[in-house]
Each structure stands twice: as structure tokens, then as C-alpha cells.
């Protein structure tokens, strides 16, 4: 029998829909860009906005300082004795909006066009965090209570690496103790197709610097006699792969966990249109590791990608120099059971082995994050399936995610609770680009799914 959202919750969400949209637009107008110090006051304003909104809904709230931007905690701990406790995580910070000239409407002036909410942060992650906030309000507004105890943790540093969150969770682990963790900071596989994430790739991100001569040299006078750092860097990067797209760094695949055949079969059954995928990204041919499908390459296999290159003269016209320096930024996406520190060691050893004489090579690890995977079994995931069915009218599919959310594995490790990743974004939503958008239908159904989830979790605990 299909699941349904309780009538009192559905009525509350319907009756307050216009106000919820107005409030979301107010939230989106705050330029809470965590990466830039000129927005520090707006970060404080956004934290206060989240705290005030949760308090108005009926939660106890507190804004707690960190060495960076503050964390907002909202708590409701009045559920019946023996009730479960669920921690909801989201972030109120957003990416910088530049280049501004590529936005159809101003990034911090929300606009509704063709069923989409356009604004920086609309889907990543203000809109999804806000959907959780309003689902909680629906319970408290319609019933005056929740069937589970709730902790809301909203941070302001996700877009800059969550550098202070691990220490925060460690310090407040007793206060944050919970049975389940729920996060909505991801996308569905396709419109109308609710999705539960089974995995996230981890990250090891490097900067590689090469230094040669003391300064740029005339390429005619010195070329052929002095080692060119740009050419040396190109040679190093070329050794990262073999002809079949396999990463050629020795030991790189040693810890890779192969996916369960059942999950691979589910991935194969997804309605993935490779021709449309190529059209969306603007290429005629796809690449990657031989022997795996496109979705497997994106979700279940590790990668090593050049993210940026800098060397020599790059302005208009010609300037025939032999550059003195060259730099590359390289990211490795990792899968279970790879470890960022181990990958760093392997990359360093490999570069040291292949780097030509005549240049000084410096390798800096800029950022790392653990991969994450879930078994997707047990009462939490059963409850999520019923809740998503209640909102979307169909059972969810299981998907992976090629990107990284390092805090997920930190939460699971430090709090010892299973994590449910269920997002309501869509492919092509421009999360870190101009014209970011959030499908209004998914915002509405996301609130309904999360309102239903608390009832379903409580029902599962009683069963």
C-alpha cells in the first residue's frame, strides 16, 4: 500500500506555502559567502536568521562560535521517553557568485522562472536546509510536538572545506549524540525520481610547483640547454595515466573496494541517457577508465584530474620565454576504502620517481576528505523509502555521487550513527555556477518527504 503524508501535516504545509516561499526568498537574499572576508557580517546575519527561524518554529536555538564562522544548533527534546534522536545537518554558507555578468537575474535577488527558484544558494544548500526547517515547523505547528527528538546543526563553512566542524563535533559529541543523521545536500537522479545516496567519493587535492631557472629566459638563447619547468610538469602529469584511462600511480588501486553486484545492477537499470549526457556537458566523446560504464566511472571508481595549470606567458600575442616556474592543481577523487593520507604518500613517491633532473618540485596537500558508503539496510532507510514514496508517489532509486562531502564520514565516525543522504536537487542545477536554481516542485515535495520522515522513523522504532 503506497505511503501517504498525514492529512494534518499536508494541510499545514499547503496553508503556509506562500509564507514559506517568502521566507526562503528572504534567506536567499543574504549573501552568506564564506570564502570572502567582506561577507563576514552577512555570515553572522545568516546564522542569526536560521536561529531566529528555528526558534519561531518552536525549537530551542543557540549560535556557537568556532575559529571561523558560527554553527547554529536547534534542538527539540520533548519526545516521549524512549523516542529516537535524529540530527539534521545543513549549511547556510554559499559559493561566491562571480562571474556576475553571467547571471540572468542578480544572484542574491531570488527569482521564480519556469518553475525554478533562481538564486545563489537556492539548492546548495539553503533551499534544502530550509525544507527541513519547515517540515519540523509543520509538526510543531499542526500538532505541537514531534515524534522524535531533533537536533539541527547548520554550519557556515561547508563551501570552504568545513575546517572547524570536526573539532566542533568532537567537542560537543555528547550534546550531538543521536541515533540517526539526515543530510540533504545532494541531487536526485532525474526529475520525479526520488533518490537515496549510497556513496560519496573522497578527495585528495594537491598543488604541484616546479622551479627551474632563476627567472624567465629567452627561449631562443636558452631553449634546448635549460630544463623547461612547463615541459617537465607536462611529462610528470602524463605519467598519471596509461592508454586505457587507468591511473598509473603504483598502489593507487590497492585499497579500492569493488561495489556489491546488486548495487551495480541497480545502477545499470537507471534511465541514463549517455547521448543526452554528452550534449549537456558539450562533448562528442566520453573518456575515462576502460571496462566501466559512465555512471560507474562517476560514482564507484577513483579519479585523478588536472584542475588547473599555470606557467609562462599567457596574455595576448607572443612572448618567447622559457618559463622559470610551472604549477598544477590536481584532485584525486577516492572511493571506499581509500585514504587521503595514503594517496598523498603514493602521489609524492610517484612524482619524486618520475620528475626529471633540473627542476625543483614541491608538492602541497591542500585538502583531503574520506570517502563514504552505506549499506542502505535497516529501519532508517526503510523509513526514508516510505517517506519519499509519500511525497513523490514512487519508491526511490539508489544512486552514487561523484563529489565529496567530507563531513559525512566525520559524522559517522565521531557520532557512531548511520547517515541518510537524501537530496532534492536535480542535474544541471548550476550549484557552483551562475544561474543556480532549485526546482520549486522539489522544494515543495522535499518539505513533504521530510515531514513524513519523522512519522515513519517513529513508526519503524515502534514496530
Buried (B, 14 or more C-beta within 10 A) or exposed (E): EEBEBBEEBBEBBEEBBEEBBEBBBEBBBBBBBBEEEEBBEBBBBBBBBBBEBBEEBBBEBEBBEBEBBBBBBBBBEBBEEEBBBBBBBBBBBBBBBEEEEEBEEBBBEBBBEEEBBBBBBBBBBBBBBBBBBBBBBBBBBBEEEBBBBBBBBBBBBBBBBBEBBBEBBEEBEEEBEBBBBBBBBBBBBBEEBBBBBBBBBBBBBBBBBBBBBEEBBEBEEBBEEBBBBBBBBBEBBEBBBEEEBBBBBEEBBEBBEEBEEEBBEBBEEBEBEEEEBBEEEEEEEEEBBEEBBBBBBBBBBBBBEEEEBBBBEEEEEEEEBBBBBBBBBBBBBBBBBBBBEBBBEBBBEBBEEBBBEEBEBEBEBEBBBBBBBBEBEEBBBBBBBBBBBBBBEEBBBBBBBBBBBBBBBBBBEBBEBBBBBBBBBBEEBBBEBBBBBBBBBBBBBBBBBBBBBBBBBBBBBEE
